[in-house]
Amino acid sequence: MTVDELVEQEFGVLTDLIAAHAVQTPDAAAVIDGERVTTYAELDALMDRVAAGLQRDGVKPTEAIAICAYSSLEYVATFCGALRAGVAVSPLAPSSTPEQLIMMLNDCGAPLYFLDESVAELMAPVADQIKAQRIALDGSPAGDPWTGWLAPEGAEPAPVKIEPKWPFNIIYSSGTTGAPKGIVQSHEMRWTQIARGASSGYGPGAVTMVSTPLYSNTTLVSVFPALGLGGALVLMKKFDATGFLNLAEKHRATHAMLVPVQYRRIMALPEFDSFDLSSFVMKFSTSAPFAAELKADVLARWPGGLVEYYGMTEGGGSFALIAHENPTKLHTVGKPIPGHDIRVIDEDGKELPAGEVGEVVGRSGAMMNGYHNQPEKTAAAEWYSPEGERFIRTGDVGRFDEEGFFTLMDRKKDMIISGGFNIYPSDIEAVIVQHPAVLEAAVVGMPSDAWGETPVAFVTPKTGMALNVTELAAFVNKQVGKTQRPQAYEVTDSLPRSAIGKVLKRELRDSFKGKVA
């Protein structure tokens, strides 16, 4: 079948698309990793060797392998090769603690663990607890060398008929609020994402910048459509703003998925306007709140469209803000993606009308099977409509406006209840960052004898600018209600973030040494 015929199927698999590209456009670039350019024919052959190696080692379809390493050609080939064998992939975060990595390895039951030297060094204190065979993607002493582990050149795996509900990957939550949970996503869910990629301009000739880690769903929702539809991936092992722009200009990038903090750092570069970014077709963002003023700056100075997605790794309902078509709605996360049923419910699980604030729940063709080995937590993440339809709870709070655009207020757990009033940190943060000396801000609730909880702000100043806290407080107090006024300001060089750019508010709360009334 041709690529076009495959994409038109109701269900298909990524690896068949890559095989079709290897036949139709064998010399087209698939993965660019530094100076290495790997074609579709070469990638397809590597995937065969990985799949055959897994079958040789007795790894069966629907079982899982684990990968924990920085982005590389070997990482991509191992991930895709495992999928060809019907084997699920559990991509683990190198930013996890050694204890978390052991827990995740045991939970997913991986018999093979693909890693690199940096992860081996991190896990040295718990190395004796690793049960899986270790394979070093980078040829280091971290494990058996990947090149030696691969099946011989020319090897072909036994064909595997992949079922829609089979696990594609198991992605573990960040664990910032407890033990990481394994989110099982199916081939059916990923196919939905790949099939809609053409509407965003993915296809032959597209060049996608990959500057967030491959273990993150944020990254994978752009990687799989890019590969599935015949474009090239440009890998960055570690993001830096100037390096990103240099690579984007060099390779004439057309697409990028970036988290908001990356946009902020890129746009803040004095030399930004000197780069030729005219090749860009579309840019995306997700994973964290994206300030309206930052979206406006990207639209004004960076060629190509801008789309913000709001959703969860668990799936359910997702929103899309096509920012270049809706410049007056930049304060929202857009409208539900076609085919996504999204509703707002109250504390009792009753549906609320437009205009009222409540928790977001969603249903679509892209929904997790559940949390791996955790049926109770799976049940807690579900909401069923009066008609018996399954929805995924987001834990986020917001409201629809009269035009169907959704304003995201905050994480439900981050909402501050002060003196009986609900306070949304994002409202205060949006005011703080309007101060000319402020780069970014995060507001958390701290215990208060007088109010139960009260807001405290952590603020990062712009480079080279002095920040007077008294002046900042006066600036903010003029624009927010009395209950919203932060009772303390902490100036910090940077905000603690996950590797994907989410502010770690629990760490901020733990770090606060001041007192509030």
C-alpha positions, -999 to 999 in steps of 0.1 A, spaced: 0 0 0 11 36 -6 15 61 21 -17 79 11 -36 46 11 -23 38 46 -32 72 60 -67 69 47 -73 37 68 -95 39 99 -67 23 118 -30 18 109 4 16 125 33 40 124 58 14 115 39 5 83 41 42 73 78 43 78 83 11 57 62 27 29 84 58 30 115 36 28 101 22 -4 87 54 -19 114 79 -8 143 58 5 169 86 4 147 112 22 161 123 55 142 108 85 164 117 115 191 144 118 212 139 149 241 163 149 261 157 118 244 123 112 216 122 86 197 90 86 174 82 56 141 65 57 156 34 41 183 33 68 159 40 97 136 12 84 165 -12 83 175 -3 118 140 -8 130 140 -43 115 172 -52 134 157 -39 167 125 -58 162 143 -90 153 166 -85 183 136 -83 206 120 -114 191 154 -132 194 154 -123 231 119 -136 237 102 -102 242 66 -108 233 40 -84 218 22 -62 244 52 -66 268 73 -35 274 109 -24 271 122 7 289 144 35 275 161 62 296 185 84 277 190 117 259 176 121 224 195 103 197 191 83 165 195 51 185 167 62 208 143 68 179 152 36 161 148 15 193 114 31 200 101 25 165 117 -9 162 100 -21 193 66 -9 179 73 -30 148 75 -61 171 43 -52 188 63 -43 220 53 -13 240 79 13 250 82 29 284 103 61 279 116 71 313 128 105 324 165 110 331 155 137 355 138 111 378 154 100 410 172 67 410 145 53 433 118 64 410 135 48 380 137 15 398 101 17 407 91 25 371 113 -3 357 97 -28 381 62 -15 374 65 -18 336 82 -52 339 108 -44 312 132 -73 305 155 -49 285 166 -14 297 181 9 270 202 37 286 232 59 282 262 68 303 246 98 320 217 77 333 241 49 343 260 74 365 227 86 380 216 51 388 250 39 402 238 39 438 209 15 429 225 -4 400 223 -37 419 185 -33 420 182 -32 382 168 -66 371 166 -59 333 194 -65 309 211 -31 303 219 -20 267 240 11 261 226 32 233 258 54 232 283 25 232 294 34 268 301 10 296 265 16 308 255 -18 294 260 -42 265 267 -21 234 236 -14 213 254 -21 180 264 -55 193 229 -62 206 212 -55 173 202 -84 151 226 -87 121 224 -64 91 196 -75 68 177 -93 95 139 -92 92 115 -98 121 86 -121 120 55 -101 110 32 -90 138 -4 -80 134 -9 -51 158 -43 -47 174 -58 -12 180 -60 -16 218 -25 -29 222 -2 -7 243 19 16 222 37 32 251 36 36 289 44 71 299 50 78 336 36 110 351 62 134 366 56 122 402 56 158 414 26 150 436 34 114 445 47 82 430 47 83 392 17 66 374 22 46 342 -2 60 316 -9 33 290 -16 47 255 -28 25 227 -18 22 190 -54 34 182 -48 66 202 -15 73 184 -30 66 150 -56 93 156 -28 118 163 -8 107 132 -38 108 109 -47 144 117 -11 156 112 -16 165 75 -39 193 86 -10 209 104 13 208 74 33 176 83 44 157 52 73 151 29 97 180 31 86 191 66 114 195 90 105 192 127 127 206 155 127 182 185 141 202 214 121 186 243 129 151 256 116 120 238 102 106 270 76 133 271 41 131 255 46 168 245 74 157 222 59 125 209 27 141 197 48 160 172 74 133 165 50 106 154 30 126 128 63 140 115 78 105 109 45 89 99 39 115 72 75 115 58 92 145 73 126 149 90 133 152 127 161 174 139 172 162 174 185 184 202 200 166 231 197 197 253 178 229 246 194 263 245 177 292 228 205 303 205 213 267 195 177 261 186 176 291 163 209 282 147 197 247 139 162 259 128 179 283 103 204 258 91 179 230 84 151 253 72 128 241 99 90 241 92 76 228 125 84 229 162 67 219 194 80 241 222 68 246 258 61 282 269 93 287 289 113 279 257 93 305 237 100 330 264 137 324 264 139 324 226 119 356 222 140 373 249 172 369 229 184 404 216 195 388 184 162 369 177 152 391 148 185 385 130 176 348 123 159 337 91 129 317 102 109 323 71 107 285 64 84 279 94 49 267 86 35 259 121 46 261 157 29 244 186 29 247 224 15 227 252 23 214 287 22 246 307 3 280 308 11 302 278 8 339 286 -13 359 261 14 386 258 40 360 249 17 344 222 12 379 208 49 385 206 54 351 188 27 360 163 42 394 156 78 384 151 80 347 142 68 336 107 43 308 104 12 298 124 9 292 161 -13 266 177 -16 260 214 -29 226 226 -43 220 260 -49 184 271 -34 156 292 -11 127 286 -40 106 297 -60 118 268 -97 126 269 -106 160 256 -82 184 241 -85 221 231 -67 239 203 -62 276 200 -53 285 164 -37 317 176 -30 333 142 -67 330 134 -80 342 168 -58 371 179 -85 384 203 -87 350 221 -51 347 232 -61 346 269 -79 312 262 -68 277 252 -92 277 223 -121 254 214 -124 216 217 -108 198 189 -134 183 165 -146 150 178 -137 158 214 -166 161 239 -155 184 267 -176 194 297 -173 212 330 -185 196 362 -189 208 398 -177 192 430 -206 167 430 -199 156 394 -229 175 380 -225 192 346 -223 230 346 -235 255 319 -212 278 299 -199 307 320 -196 287 353 -163 276 367 -157 239 373 -134 209 366 -127 200 330 -136 164 318 -131 151 283 -138 123 260 -124 115 225 -108 88 204 -75 95 221 -78 82 256 -55 62 278 -64 26 285 -57 33 321 -29 36 347 -6 6 345 -13 -18 374 -33 9 393 -71 2 387 -81 24 417 -63 54 403 -77 47 369 -112 48 384 -105 80 402 -94 97 369 -127 88 352 -161 105 351 -192 90 336 -219 110 320 -256 104 327 -256 84 294 -228 62 307 -200 76 285 -165 75 299 -146 108 303 -112 116 317 -109 141 346 -82 167 341 -80 181 376 -80 215 359 -105 243 365 -119 267 340 -150 280 321 -164 283 285 -173 317 272 -203 325 250 -183 317 218 -172 283 230 -136 293 238 -122 279 271 -104 300 297 -82 278 319 -81 290 354 -57 267 372 -49 232 384 -77 223 409 -50 213 435 -33 247 430 -64 268 437 -60 288 469 -90 291 493 -85 322 514 -111 333 538 -137 312 519 -128 327 485 -114 308 456 -82 324 443 -67 313 410 -29 317 410 -28 322 372 -49 354 375 -23 369 399 7 356 378 -8 372 347 -7 406 365 28 402 380 45 394 346 31 427 332 56 446 354 85 457 331 112 442 354 96 407 357 105 378 335 82 352 350 63 345 382 46 317 401 20 320 429 14 294 455 -9 291 485 8 290 520 -9 282 553 -23 312 571 -38 313 606 -60 342 597 -72 331 562 -65 293 560 -44 300 529 -29 331 514 -10 338 482 28 340 481 46 350 448 79 338 435 93 362 409 123 360 385 135 394 373 146 401 337 183 399 330 201 431 340 171 447 357 166 455 393 134 445 409 120 465 438 96 443 458 78 472 474 71 488 440 61 455 425 36 449 453 21 483 448 19 476 410 1 443 416 -22 456 444 -37 482 421 -49 455 397 -61 426 419 -87 422 446 -78 424 483 -80 386 487 -57 381 457 -28 403 470 3 382 476 13 385 513 50 379 504 73 381 474 104 359 469 128 370 443 147 341 427 171 336 398 149 309 383 118 289 390 121 252 395 108 233 365 104 198 353 124 188 322 93 197 301 90 231 315 63 228 342 68 249 373 72 226 403 50 245 428 55 219 455 92 228 455 84 264 458 61 258 488 88 237 504 114 264 499 94 293 514 111 303 547 91 335 554 60 340 574 25 351 564 -4 364 585 
